[in-house]
């Protein structure tokens, strides 16, 4: 399996490089290319790659991809910028996300007949937004800064904040008993690690008897990421909050280290993302995805078209966003790597209806990947044209 998977990934990566410029200007999406390729190569297609959802390799890929992306995203947000931009993400996290959670839980219960625990579990899995498939939005200066910060800060924090809720609900859905303090203690440990490890490393680097050369400095951020990931696993800390907090700490204390980190890890994070999509696609098939039937399709439509906009319209009431900014923020609530990882955790938990619940979540995730990664460039161009028209009028 490994040689076929590696060969397929290399060929697809060549294709992605060759179409990357066109993908920036059209609805062509490299993310969808890798997802569909995995679907064709897997047991639901040609059968060249045999990977099951229960295999740890899928979960590890998703975990590593999410960690690396959150670390790089955090490294673009020094604390001063975070303080200045906190108002809108705070509304999205404290008002929008709970409302989205409630709407999804209600839809799961009414449309699919889930128990309330199952409905809340699936809602917690699908509620976090994810910046992975809206790179064109976050990377274009023509897009208003407050919109980019809203999506970046909200998605960076809510992935880690949703994990304790998912773990508590998984425990209730499995044994009916849970120790809620453990996941939340894990979240606190993640934040503590994210601050302590980069700060201590950078404090050492400034000592007169030490110092980093220009050649080795880019490896500093990579070393911090490795320590954060490994330490989080050892002490059961929330690795996603550790990653995002660690990136913010790095950008705040030593901006040059954060810049070098982004230059080094951005292409690596993109490659891990695409590999994860291919592996994820290989565990799926069309009959598997559509096993929940039309009720599952209706639930996916509610998840993408209603729950996020409902939460955002109330959270951002009189928030100062223009109509276009609000529509973009409401649309780009994709269910990406965090949702994928949490859905795999649910599949591994051995719940009575775990496979069916995973199928429901996977259908929403796949629909989101296709919809959001195919429209980010188009939405970014709308803002670019608007800015160009404004400049011309000026």
HUPE-V506268 format. One record per run of one state. SS is the DSSP state (@ for helix, = for strand, . for the rest). FROM is the first residue (numbers start at 1). TO is the last residue. If there is no record, write none. Layout:
SS:FROM:TO + SS:FROM:TO
//
This chain:
.:1:1 + @:2:25 + .:26:29 + @:30:41 + .:42:55 + @:56:74 + .:75:78 + @:79:84 + .:85:85 + @:86:112 + .:113:115 + @:116:127 + .:128:134 + @:135:139 + .:140:144 + @:145:174 + .:175:179 + @:180:205 + .:206:213 + @:214:235 + .:236:238 + @:239:253 + .:254:254 + @:255:282 + .:283:285 + @:286:315 + .:316:322 + @:323:331 + .:332:336 + @:337:348 + .:349:353 + @:354:373 + .:374:375 + @:376:393 + .:394:394
//
